[in-house]
Every structure is written in C-alpha cells, then in structure tokens.
Amino acid sequence: MTQSTPPTKVSVRIIAALAFVAVTAYVLDQVSKHLVTTRLVEGESVDVVGEFFQLHFVRNPGAAFSLASGTTWIFSIAASAVVVAIVVFARRIRSRAWAIMLGMLLGGTLGNLTDRLTREPSFGQGHVIDFLYFPSLLPAIFNVADIFIVSSMGLLLLLTLLGVNLDGTRTTKASAARDAASDQAADETTAAGPMTDAGADGAPPSTRPTEHP
C-alpha cells in the first residue's frame, strides 16, 4: 500500500511578500487615479518635463495602453480570471522573485479591474483612468497599473531565461541535459523489461536440462 505524499506547506514569508507588493501596486494606482480625477479635467494636458512627459487625463474603454477599445467586458472577465489564478497558484511559490513578479501582476490587474467594475458607464464596462503620456516615446496613454503589469511580464521573461523555478532552484543547461539523459535511460530500461538469466539456448534456468559429467 503506497503512502500519499503530504501536501507542501505554504510559505508564509513568500505569501506576505506577494501580498505586500500587490497592495503597494494597487494603492499607488488607485491614489494616483483619484488625484487625477479630482484635480484634472478630462482631456486636459499638463507638462511635467516639458513636452517629453505630460499628464493627460483620458478614460480608456480598452486594455492597457488604450488598446482594443470597445471590448471592456472581455478584459473584465480576463482580469478576474488572472486574479483567481494568482491566488490559487500562490501557495506553490517558494521563490521571492516569483512572488514579486506575481504581486506586481496581481496589484496592477486589480487596479484596472477596479476601474472596470466601479466606474462609468456600467459595472464590468467601466472606463480605466489613464494619464501618463510620453508623446515622443509612446503614442499611448497609460497608468500606474499598466506599469506594474508590463514590469511583471518583463520580470517573468527574465526569470524564465535565468531558469529560476517556483521553488527558488535554478535550472541550468547542464542540469537540464542531465535530467533529459536520466529520463531517456529510464524509458529505455522500462521498454527493455526485466532481465532474465537465460542460457545460450534462450531457455529459462528452471527449464534447461542438467548436464552430467
């Protein structure tokens, strides 16, 4: 009778790091949007660093960087799915870097999702507040939540390239090659089947005739 593997304990420190990053990202996003909506008029532009960096208040019905306008409800559903997936997935994380990455993604996603659920014109189709604008660099206007979301994707790519796993270990090319060779050897052994002590004639030892001198 085989014993079941005990469930892996949740890392409280890793969960706390993820939650701290997520809350920080969410608060920064929502506070900045509150300041923009209460102190700027929609469509107004304010030069911060000349014409290089401006605050330009717009309401975005689409995705990050004002893409895919008119499909707000799709992004609301997708964002909700992302939030649920991160919450479920978090218990498996042992890497602080992965916790930071998922925290940024969670906080940014919740920031824009809050706009879609609570702002006009209706629940699930609310317009996201965008206000950060670099005319000479990007044609799109974005917000703090977008920054955290895009940064999390960049960190995800970096962790993947470095081979950093969820448990904090690192997979190198050499270790990956050893694992592949080990798996191949195991497959070949399984395919060959159990070895038997057969004689030259192929008969099992129990059935070979006994030779007398």
Contacts in CASP RR format, 6 or more apart in sequence:
PFRMAT RR
TARGET T0000
AUTHOR 0000-0000-0000
METHOD contacts of the structure
MODEL  1
MTQSTPPTKVSVRIIAALAFVAVTAYVLDQVSKHLVTTRLVEGESVDVVG
EFFQLHFVRNPGAAFSLASGTTWIFSIAASAVVVAIVVFARRIRSRAWAI
MLGMLLGGTLGNLTDRLTREPSFGQGHVIDFLYFPSLLPAIFNVADIFIV
SSMGLLLLLTLLGVNLDGTRTTKASAARDAASDQAADETTAAGPMTDAGA
DGAPPSTRPTEHP
8 91 0 8 1.000
8 92 0 8 1.000
10 91 0 8 1.000
11 93 0 8 1.000
11 94 0 8 1.000
14 90 0 8 1.000
14 93 0 8 1.000
14 94 0 8 1.000
14 95 0 8 1.000
14 96 0 8 1.000
14 99 0 8 1.000
15 90 0 8 1.000
15 91 0 8 1.000
15 93 0 8 1.000
15 99 0 8 1.000
17 96 0 8 1.000
17 99 0 8 1.000
17 100 0 8 1.000
18 90 0 8 1.000
18 93 0 8 1.000
18 99 0 8 1.000
18 100 0 8 1.000
18 102 0 8 1.000
18 103 0 8 1.000
18 106 0 8 1.000
19 103 0 8 1.000
21 99 0 8 1.000
21 100 0 8 1.000
21 103 0 8 1.000
21 104 0 8 1.000
21 106 0 8 1.000
21 107 0 8 1.000
22 102 0 8 1.000
22 103 0 8 1.000
22 104 0 8 1.000
22 106 0 8 1.000
22 107 0 8 1.000
22 108 0 8 1.000
22 110 0 8 1.000
23 107 0 8 1.000
25 103 0 8 1.000
25 104 0 8 1.000
25 106 0 8 1.000
25 107 0 8 1.000
25 108 0 8 1.000
25 111 0 8 1.000
25 144 0 8 1.000
25 145 0 8 1.000
25 148 0 8 1.000
26 107 0 8 1.000
26 108 0 8 1.000
26 110 0 8 1.000
26 111 0 8 1.000
26 114 0 8 1.000
28 144 0 8 1.000
29 107 0 8 1.000
29 108 0 8 1.000
29 111 0 8 1.000
29 112 0 8 1.000
29 143 0 8 1.000
29 144 0 8 1.000
29 145 0 8 1.000
29 148 0 8 1.000
30 111 0 8 1.000
30 114 0 8 1.000
32 131 0 8 1.000
32 143 0 8 1.000
32 144 0 8 1.000
33 115 0 8 1.000
33 129 0 8 1.000
33 131 0 8 1.000
33 143 0 8 1.000
33 144 0 8 1.000
36 55 0 8 1.000
36 57 0 8 1.000
36 129 0 8 1.000
36 131 0 8 1.000
37 57 0 8 1.000
37 129 0 8 1.000
40 46 0 8 1.000
40 55 0 8 1.000
40 57 0 8 1.000
40 131 0 8 1.000
41 57 0 8 1.000
42 57 0 8 1.000
42 58 0 8 1.000
42 59 0 8 1.000
43 56 0 8 1.000
43 57 0 8 1.000
43 58 0 8 1.000
44 56 0 8 1.000
44 57 0 8 1.000
45 54 0 8 1.000
45 55 0 8 1.000
45 56 0 8 1.000
45 133 0 8 1.000
46 54 0 8 1.000
46 55 0 8 1.000
46 56 0 8 1.000
47 53 0 8 1.000
47 54 0 8 1.000
48 54 0 8 1.000
48 55 0 8 1.000
51 135 0 8 1.000
51 136 0 8 1.000
52 134 0 8 1.000
52 135 0 8 1.000
52 136 0 8 1.000
53 132 0 8 1.000
53 133 0 8 1.000
53 134 0 8 1.000
54 133 0 8 1.000
54 134 0 8 1.000
54 135 0 8 1.000
55 131 0 8 1.000
55 132 0 8 1.000
55 133 0 8 1.000
56 131 0 8 1.000
56 133 0 8 1.000
56 141 0 8 1.000
57 129 0 8 1.000
57 130 0 8 1.000
57 131 0 8 1.000
58 66 0 8 1.000
58 130 0 8 1.000
58 131 0 8 1.000
58 141 0 8 1.000
59 119 0 8 1.000
59 120 0 8 1.000
59 127 0 8 1.000
59 128 0 8 1.000
59 129 0 8 1.000
59 130 0 8 1.000
60 66 0 8 1.000
60 69 0 8 1.000
60 127 0 8 1.000
60 128 0 8 1.000
60 129 0 8 1.000
60 130 0 8 1.000
60 141 0 8 1.000
61 69 0 8 1.000
61 70 0 8 1.000
61 72 0 8 1.000
61 125 0 8 1.000
61 126 0 8 1.000
61 127 0 8 1.000
61 128 0 8 1.000
62 68 0 8 1.000
62 69 0 8 1.000
62 70 0 8 1.000
62 71 0 8 1.000
62 72 0 8 1.000
62 75 0 8 1.000
62 128 0 8 1.000
63 71 0 8 1.000
63 75 0 8 1.000
64 112 0 8 1.000
64 142 0 8 1.000
64 146 0 8 1.000
64 149 0 8 1.000
64 150 0 8 1.000
65 138 0 8 1.000
65 140 0 8 1.000
65 141 0 8 1.000
65 142 0 8 1.000
65 146 0 8 1.000
66 130 0 8 1.000
66 140 0 8 1.000
66 141 0 8 1.000
66 142 0 8 1.000
67 140 0 8 1.000
68 75 0 8 1.000
72 116 0 8 1.000
72 124 0 8 1.000
72 125 0 8 1.000
72 126 0 8 1.000
72 127 0 8 1.000
73 124 0 8 1.000
73 125 0 8 1.000
75 112 0 8 1.000
75 116 0 8 1.000
76 113 0 8 1.000
76 116 0 8 1.000
76 117 0 8 1.000
76 124 0 8 1.000
76 125 0 8 1.000
79 109 0 8 1.000
79 110 0 8 1.000
79 112 0 8 1.000
79 113 0 8 1.000
79 116 0 8 1.000
80 113 0 8 1.000
82 105 0 8 1.000
82 106 0 8 1.000
82 109 0 8 1.000
83 106 0 8 1.000
83 109 0 8 1.000
83 110 0 8 1.000
83 113 0 8 1.000
86 102 0 8 1.000
86 103 0 8 1.000
86 105 0 8 1.000
86 106 0 8 1.000
86 109 0 8 1.000
87 106 0 8 1.000
89 102 0 8 1.000
90 99 0 8 1.000
90 102 0 8 1.000
92 166 0 8 1.000
93 99 0 8 1.000
93 102 0 8 1.000
93 166 0 8 1.000
94 166 0 8 1.000
94 167 0 8 1.000
94 168 0 8 1.000
95 159 0 8 1.000
95 164 0 8 1.000
95 165 0 8 1.000
95 166 0 8 1.000
95 167 0 8 1.000
95 168 0 8 1.000
97 155 0 8 1.000
97 159 0 8 1.000
97 164 0 8 1.000
97 168 0 8 1.000
98 159 0 8 1.000
98 164 0 8 1.000
98 166 0 8 1.000
98 168 0 8 1.000
100 155 0 8 1.000
101 152 0 8 1.000
101 155 0 8 1.000
101 156 0 8 1.000
101 159 0 8 1.000
102 152 0 8 1.000
103 152 0 8 1.000
104 148 0 8 1.000
104 149 0 8 1.000
104 151 0 8 1.000
104 152 0 8 1.000
104 155 0 8 1.000
105 148 0 8 1.000
105 149 0 8 1.000
105 152 0 8 1.000
105 153 0 8 1.000
107 145 0 8 1.000
107 148 0 8 1.000
108 144 0 8 1.000
108 145 0 8 1.000
108 146 0 8 1.000
108 148 0 8 1.000
108 149 0 8 1.000
108 152 0 8 1.000
109 145 0 8 1.000
109 149 0 8 1.000
110 145 0 8 1.000
111 145 0 8 1.000
112 128 0 8 1.000
112 143 0 8 1.000
112 145 0 8 1.000
112 146 0 8 1.000
112 149 0 8 1.000
115 126 0 8 1.000
115 127 0 8 1.000
115 128 0 8 1.000
115 129 0 8 1.000
116 124 0 8 1.000
116 125 0 8 1.000
116 126 0 8 1.000
116 127 0 8 1.000
116 128 0 8 1.000
117 123 0 8 1.000
117 124 0 8 1.000
117 126 0 8 1.000
118 126 0 8 1.000
119 126 0 8 1.000
119 127 0 8 1.000
119 128 0 8 1.000
119 129 0 8 1.000
120 126 0 8 1.000
120 127 0 8 1.000
121 127 0 8 1.000
128 143 0 8 1.000
128 145 0 8 1.000
129 143 0 8 1.000
130 141 0 8 1.000
130 142 0 8 1.000
130 143 0 8 1.000
130 146 0 8 1.000
131 141 0 8 1.000
131 143 0 8 1.000
132 141 0 8 1.000
132 142 0 8 1.000
132 143 0 8 1.000
132 144 0 8 1.000
132 146 0 8 1.000
132 147 0 8 1.000
133 141 0 8 1.000
162 170 0 8 1.000
163 170 0 8 1.000
163 171 0 8 1.000
163 172 0 8 1.000
164 170 0 8 1.000
165 171 0 8 1.000
196 204 0 8 1.000
197 204 0 8 1.000
197 205 0 8 1.000
198 204 0 8 1.000
198 205 0 8 1.000
199 205 0 8 1.000
199 208 0 8 1.000
201 208 0 8 1.000
END
